[in-house]
Amino acid sequence: MPGRFYRDPFVRDLAWAGFSPLLMQGPGLQGAGLAFNDFWCDHLDRLDADAGELRDFLGDTPDGRLGLYYERLWHYLLSRDPDSELLAHNLRVQDGRRTVGEFDCIYWCRRRKTHVHLELAVKFYLGVPGSPLWLGPGQRDRLDEKLHHLTAHQSRLGEHPAARDTLRGIGVEHWVSLVDIKGYLFAPQAPHPAPDYHNPHNPLRAWYHLSQFMQLDALPGDAWSWQTIPRHRWLSPYLVEGGREQSAQDLLELLENQLGTGGRPLQLAACGPDGREQRRCFVTPDDWPSVIE
């Protein structure tokens, strides 16, 4: 994906899922490491000209179910990648009548010459001022807890005897476990350090309380056009499509109506004259976060 921008939003999301920088990296967070080779360079260009095959593969993922949509993007990537052979996805592990867990993806990696158990996550967290916590915009999800769950539980599912039996059933005896977590971190305006294991190649974005955002010098104007990003378009860099540009007045009314009454934070993109995202941020109610455990 380096140096390339795709016009089709699904192709942009596909390239972002496979080839954008990891959100976190460190022990147990190595990522799948797909190669952006000649095959993908040509294939993504063809899809950008006609994305019908990709759209048919993805099907109708409900708006807001970003995790499911992200998984489907990876199913496509692994089923088309010349170095991979996708054997199973969403493979449930049963121990009698009890569900032990589910493997996100099991595939054969020709480069590693081994089977791979890949766990997937796409996340967006806002740093809490004066605290080491990073919370999801709805305040129900914490970065530290998610990382612990991914590395200490989900990626270790294969250690369960029932999971080993399940893998043997599809011909897998030996494997490595990888976690691929993508997304964005948004820091508050006060100096705020990045969390441990943050990937510096995925730079911190910013978040603002509503009152802070309204005082910015770069409010909607001639140079940039701020646009709200629909949740199903949170993944790859945003592009304003023809006739869908949000007026400055409509944006300000939306912010005041939704956030002035304590609604859910909104993600915005500042787009240049060509409609392409130049900057991304979250805007929250002035009392965000309202609950910190």
C-alpha positions in Angstrom: 0.0 0.0 0.0 3.0 2.4 0.3 2.4 5.5 -1.8 -1.0 4.3 -3.2 -4.5 5.6 -2.8 -7.5 3.7 -4.0 -10.7 5.3 -5.1 -13.0 2.4 -4.2 -13.7 2.4 -0.4 -13.7 -1.4 -0.1 -10.4 -1.7 -1.9 -9.0 1.0 0.3 -10.2 -0.9 3.4 -8.7 -4.2 2.0 -5.3 -2.6 1.4 -5.4 -0.9 4.9 -6.3 -4.2 6.6 -3.5 -6.1 5.0 -0.7 -3.6 4.6 -1.1 -0.6 6.9 1.1 -0.3 10.0 0.1 -2.4 13.1 -1.4 -0.5 15.9 0.6 -2.3 18.6 3.7 -4.4 18.3 5.7 -6.4 20.8 5.6 -9.9 22.4 2.7 -11.8 20.9 1.8 -8.9 18.7 3.9 -9.5 15.6 1.1 -9.3 13.0 0.6 -11.5 9.9 3.2 -9.6 7.8 1.7 -10.1 4.4 4.0 -8.9 1.7 2.9 -6.0 -0.6 4.4 -7.7 -3.6 3.8 -7.5 -7.4 0.7 -9.7 -7.1 -1.0 -7.4 -4.6 0.1 -4.3 -6.4 -1.5 -5.5 -9.6 -4.5 -7.2 -7.9 -5.5 -4.1 -5.9 -5.2 -1.9 -9.1 -7.5 -4.3 -10.9 -10.0 -4.3 -8.0 -9.9 -0.5 -7.9 -11.0 -0.5 -11.5 -13.8 -3.0 -10.9 -14.4 -4.1 -7.2 -17.4 -6.3 -8.0 -15.6 -9.5 -7.0 -14.5 -8.1 -3.7 -17.9 -6.6 -2.9 -19.6 -9.9 -3.7 -17.1 -11.7 -1.4 -17.7 -9.3 1.5 -21.5 -9.5 1.2 -23.7 -7.5 3.5 -21.8 -6.8 6.7 -24.2 -4.8 9.0 -23.2 -1.2 9.6 -21.3 -0.8 12.8 -20.0 -4.4 12.9 -16.5 -3.3 12.1 -14.9 -6.4 13.7 -16.9 -8.7 11.4 -16.2 -6.6 8.4 -12.5 -6.5 9.2 -12.4 -10.3 9.5 -14.1 -10.7 6.1 -11.4 -8.5 4.6 -8.8 -10.8 6.0 -10.6 -13.9 4.7 -10.3 -12.4 1.3 -6.7 -11.5 1.8 -5.7 -15.0 2.9 -7.8 -16.7 0.2 -6.1 -14.7 -2.5 -2.6 -14.2 -1.2 -0.1 -16.4 -3.2 1.9 -17.1 0.0 -1.1 -18.3 2.0 -3.7 -21.1 1.9 -6.7 -20.4 4.1 -7.8 -23.6 5.7 -10.5 -22.4 8.1 -12.0 -19.2 9.7 -14.2 -18.7 12.7 -13.4 -22.3 13.7 -15.4 -23.1 16.8 -13.8 -25.3 19.5 -16.2 -27.4 21.5 -15.4 -29.4 24.7 -18.5 -31.5 25.0 -21.4 -29.1 25.1 -19.2 -26.2 26.2 -17.7 -23.7 23.6 -14.1 -23.1 24.5 -13.4 -20.5 21.9 -13.0 -19.8 18.3 -10.0 -19.6 16.0 -10.2 -16.4 13.8 -8.1 -17.8 11.0 -6.1 -20.9 10.3 -3.9 -20.9 7.2 -0.7 -22.4 5.8 2.1 -19.8 5.3 4.4 -20.8 2.4 7.0 -18.2 3.5 7.1 -19.5 7.1 6.5 -23.1 6.0 4.1 -23.7 8.9 0.5 -23.4 9.8 -0.6 -20.1 11.4 -3.3 -19.4 13.9 -4.1 -15.7 13.3 -6.2 -13.6 15.7 -7.5 -10.3 14.4 -8.6 -7.1 16.1 -9.4 -3.6 14.9 -9.6 -1.0 17.6 -9.9 2.8 18.3 -8.8 4.2 21.7 -8.7 7.6 23.2 -6.2 8.5 25.9 -7.6 9.6 29.2 -6.0 12.8 30.5 -3.9 12.4 33.6 -4.2 8.6 33.4 -2.4 5.7 31.6 -5.8 4.4 30.5 -6.9 4.3 26.8 -10.6 3.8 26.3 -12.8 3.1 23.4 -15.2 6.0 22.5 -18.1 4.2 24.2 -16.0 3.7 27.4 -16.7 0.0 27.6 -13.4 -1.1 26.1 -9.9 -0.7 27.5 -6.6 -1.1 25.5 -4.7 -2.8 28.3 -7.5 -5.3 28.9 -7.9 -6.0 25.1 -4.1 -6.6 24.7 -4.1 -9.0 27.7 -7.1 -10.9 26.3 -5.5 -11.2 22.9 -2.1 -12.4 24.1 -3.0 -14.4 27.2 -6.2 -16.0 26.0 -7.2 -15.8 22.4 -3.8 -16.5 20.9 -3.3 -19.4 23.3 -6.5 -21.2 22.4 -4.5 -23.9 20.7 -3.1 -25.0 24.0 -6.5 -26.4 25.1 -6.8 -30.2 24.4 -10.1 -29.7 22.6 -8.6 -27.1 20.4 -5.7 -29.4 19.5 -8.3 -32.1 18.5 -10.1 -29.5 16.4 -7.0 -28.5 14.6 -6.0 -32.2 14.0 -9.4 -32.6 12.4 -8.3 -30.2 9.6 -4.8 -31.7 9.3 -3.0 -29.2 11.5 -0.4 -30.6 13.9 2.0 -27.8 14.4 1.5 -24.0 14.2 2.5 -20.6 15.3 0.0 -18.1 16.8 0.0 -14.4 15.7 -2.0 -11.4 16.6 -2.7 -8.7 14.0 -4.2 -5.6 15.6 -4.9 -2.5 13.5 -6.6 0.8 14.2 -5.8 4.3 15.6 -4.9 5.9 19.0 -6.1 9.4 19.7 -4.3 11.5 22.4 -5.8 14.3 24.4 -4.5 17.9 24.1 -2.3 17.8 27.2 1.0 16.1 26.8 0.2 12.4 26.8 2.7 9.6 26.3 2.0 6.7 24.0 1.2 3.4 25.7 3.7 0.5 25.9 4.0 -1.4 22.7 2.5 1.3 20.5 3.9 1.1 17.0 5.6 4.5 16.2 4.9 3.9 12.5 1.2 4.4 13.3 1.3 7.9 14.7 -1.0 9.2 17.5 -4.0 11.2 16.3 -5.8 13.8 18.4 -9.1 14.0 20.2 -10.9 17.2 21.4 -13.7 18.0 23.7 -16.4 19.8 21.8 -15.5 23.2 23.3 -11.8 22.7 22.4 -12.7 21.7 18.8 -14.9 24.8 18.4 -11.9 27.0 19.3 -9.5 25.5 16.8 -8.0 27.8 14.2 -8.6 25.2 11.5 -12.3 25.0 11.7 -14.2 24.3 8.4 -13.0 26.9 5.9 -11.3 27.3 2.6 -8.3 25.0 3.1 -9.8 22.0 4.8 -13.3 20.6 4.9 -14.1 18.7 8.1 -16.4 15.7 7.5 -17.9 13.2 10.0 -16.7 9.7 9.2 -19.5 7.1 9.2 -18.6 4.2 11.5 -18.4 1.7 8.6 -15.7 3.9 7.0 -13.5 4.2 10.1 -10.7 1.9 8.7 -8.8 3.4 5.7 -8.1 7.0 4.9 -11.4 8.8 4.1 -12.4 10.2 0.7 -15.4 12.5 0.2 -17.4 11.0 -2.7 -19.1 13.3 -5.2 -22.0 15.2 -3.8 -21.6 13.9 -0.3 -19.6 16.8 1.2 -20.9 18.0 4.5 -21.3 21.7 4.8 -19.7 23.6 7.7 -23.0 24.6 9.0 -24.4 21.1 9.0 -21.3 19.8 10.7 -21.4 22.3 13.5 -25.1 21.7 14.1 -24.5 17.9 14.2 -21.7 18.4 16.7 -23.7 20.6 19.0 -26.9 18.5 18.7 -25.1 15.2 19.4 -22.2 16.1 21.6 -23.8 19.0 23.4 -26.3 16.6 24.9 -23.7 13.9 25.9 -23.9 11.7 22.8 -21.3 9.3 21.6 -18.0 10.8 20.3 -17.7 11.4 16.6 -14.8 10.7 14.3 -13.9 13.4 11.9 -11.6 13.8 8.9 -10.2 17.0 7.6 -10.2 16.7 3.8 -8.3 18.7 1.2 -9.7 20.2 -2.0 -9.3 16.8 -3.7 -11.6 15.2 -1.0 -8.8 13.1 0.5 -8.3 12.8 4.2 -5.4 15.0 5.5 -6.0 14.6 9.3 -8.3 12.6 11.6 -9.6 13.2 15.1 -12.3 12.4 17.6 -14.6 15.0 19.1 -16.3 14.1 22.4 -18.8 15.7 24.8 -17.1 18.1 27.3 -17.6 15.6 30.1 -15.8 12.7 28.3 -14.8 10.3 29.9 -17.8 10.4 32.2 -17.0 7.1 33.9 -13.6 5.7 34.9 -13.4 2.5 36.8 
